[in-house]
Amino acid sequence: MSLAEIRNRIAQAERRAGRPEGSVTLVAVSKMQPLERVIETLEAGQRVFGENRVQEAAGKWPALRERFAGVELHLIGPLQTNKVRQALELFDVIQTLDRPKLARKLADEAQARGACPPLYVQVNTGEEPQKAGVAPAEADAFIAECRAMDLPLVGLMCIPPVNEEPAPHFALLRKIAERNGLSGLSMGMSDDFESAISLGATTVRVGSALFGPREAGGGSRPA
C-alpha cells in the first residue's frame, strides 16, 4: 500500500471520529526493511519513522538524516539500560519506557546532557509475560515515579495481544492516560490503526501495510 493510501485512510478515520485532520501522527515502522524501501518512503515525503533496535538505527539513520532534512526518529522497541546513552543521541522520541531501572538511567543521562526527548510509558495491556511494559494496575504509580524524576512524559504506548480484539486494549490505554493527564496515545498498527484512531490514538505505528513484509521477523502482530 502506498504512503498516500495510508495517509488517506488515516484522514478518513480522523473524520469518522470527528477529529481534526492531521491530529494523528503516522510513524512509519522501518525496522528490518530494505534501505531502498525506506528511501522511497522518505522521497515520498514521510519524515517520522520508528525503529526497534538501537544498533539497527545507528547503522541506518545518521547517513539518511544527512540526506533528508526533518527526520523524526522514534524508538518503539525495548531499550536496554546499557544502550540509553546511544539511544538519547539517536532518537527524538522514546516510546518504550517500561521499568524503574530504565527510568532512573534515563533521568541520570538526561541530567548529564541537560535534555531528554519526549517519553511514552509502555503499558502491557494484555499482561503478557513475554512482552515488555508496565502492568495496567501499576501504571499510575510508575507514571508518578517517572514524574518525580522530572522525566518528560507525553503519553502511553501499547501493543495488544496478537489473538485478541485490540479495541478493549486501546480503550484501557486511553483510560489510564486520561486519569494521569497524558494526551499522547501511541496505539494501532497495520491491522488495526483505524480502530485505534476511533479510540483516541494520536500516533499510529504502521510498517507492513506501508513497506510490505519485513526481511525477517517473528509471529508478532504486524506493525
N, C-alpha and C positions, 0 to 999 in steps of 0.2 A: 504494500500500500504506500502511496506517495505521501510526502510530508504535507502537501496541500490537502489531501484527503483526510489525514489525521487531524489537521487543524480545522477543517470544515466540520468534522464530527464533534470536536471539542466545542466549537462555536454553536452548533445545533443543540448540544447538551446544555450549554450555558443558557440558551434561550428557553429551552423547555423547563429549566429550573428557575426561570425568572431572574437570572443573574446577569450582570453586565458582561458584554462581550470583552474578552481579554482578562477576565478575573481569574482564569486558570492558567497556570504556567505548565507548559509541556517540557518535561525532562526527557530527552532522547537517550535511551539506555544503550550506550556504545560498548559495553563490556564484551570482550571476546568477539568483536565484529571486525571484519577485514578493514584495513585502513582506507581502502578505496571507497567503501560504503560510507564511512564516517566523513570523508572529504566531500563526497557527493551531497551529503546532508548539510554540511557546512556551506557548500556552494549554493544550496537552495535557500539559505538564509537562516537555518536553525543555529542558535547560539548557546542554548542551555543543554548540557549533557550530564549523564550520570555514569559513574564507574564504580565497580565493586571492590577493586583491589588497588591499593596504593602503588604497588610496583608496576602494574599494568598502566596505570595513569601516568606514572613518572616516565615510562618509556614512550608514551604516545603524545601527551598533550603539550609539553614545553615547545616542541617544534611547531605543532599546529597553532598554538597561541601566537607565535611569531608571524604566521602566515594569515591568520584570521583574527581580526580585532573583535573585542567584545565578548569573548567566550566566558561563560559562567559554568564552573565545574562543580558538580555535587558528588560527594561520597555517599553511596547508597548501600554499601556492603559493610560487614563487620570491621571494626577498627581495633587493631592490637595496640596496646599501650606503647610498645616499643616503636610504633610507626607514627605516633602522634605528631612529633616534630615535623616529619616529612609531609604528613597529611596537611598540616597547617600551612605549609609552603605551597602546596599544590592546589588545594580545594578552596572554593569560595563559599561553600555551604557543606556542613556535615550533618547527614540525616540519621545517623545511627548511634547516637549516644544512648547507651543501654545498661550502664552499671556504674556504681560509685567509684570504683578504681579508675575507670576511664574519665569520669567527670573530674576527679582530682588531678589527673595528669593533664587534662585539657586546661584546667584552671591554672596550674603551675606554669605550663608553657605559654598560655595567654598572658599571664602576668610578666613573664620574661620578655615576651615580644611586644607587649603593650597593645595587643589587639587579638581579637578572636572572631572567626567567621560565625555567622548565624548557625544555630544548632537546633536540630529536631531530636526529641526523645523518641526512640523506637519502642513501641508497645507491642508485646507479644499477645495480641488479642485472642488467639486460639490456645494460648498457654501450651504450646508445643515444645516438648523438651529438647528437640534438636534445633530449635530456632532461637536466634538472639532476640532480645527485647525484654523490657520490664513487664512483669505480670500486671494486668489491669488493676488488681487490688493494691498494688504497691506503687502505682504511677503517681498518685498525689504526693506521697511522701518523697519520692525520688525527685519530682519536679521542684518541690520546696527545697530539697537538699542542693540541687543544682543552682537554684536562685540564690541560696545563701552563699554560694561560691562566686556570685556575680557572673555566672555564665549567661551568654545572650541567647536564651531560649526563644524561639519564634513559633514553634509548633510541634506537632506529633506526627509520627510515621508508623505505618503498619503494613504487614504482608499477610493477608488472610490465609488460612489453611487451603491447600490445593483442592481438596474434595468437599469443601463446604461452600454454601451460598455466601458470597462476600458481603452483601448488604448489611447484615447484622453486625459484622465486624467494623464496617465503616461507620455505622450509627454509634457503636460503642466508642470508637475513637473520637468522634465528634463530641459526644457527651463528656468525655474526660477533658478534652480541650476546652470546652465551654466553661466547665466549672473551675478550671485553672486559668482562665483569662488568656488562652492562647488562640491566635487566629489562624495559624498555618496548619493545614491538614494535607500531608503527603500520602495519598492513598489512591489506588486504582492503577492497573497495569493494562497490558494489551487486551485482555479478555473482558475487562470489567471497568474501564475508566469512565464510561458514560454513567454507569450506576454510581460510581464514586462522586462524580460531579453533581449528580442529583442529591447526594447526601452531604455536600459541602466541601468537597476536595478543592484545595487551592493549588495543588501541584499533582500532576499525574506523571507516572514513570512508564514510558512506552518504548519497548525495544523490538520484540519480534514482529509486531504488526508494522513497524516502520522499516526495519532493516531486513526482515526475513530471518530464517533460522540462524542461530549462533553457530560458530565453528565448533564449539564444544559446550558441554553443559550437562546438567543432571535432570532430575524429574521434578523440578520445582515449577510453580505457576509461572507462565510466560510473563516476562517483564514488559 
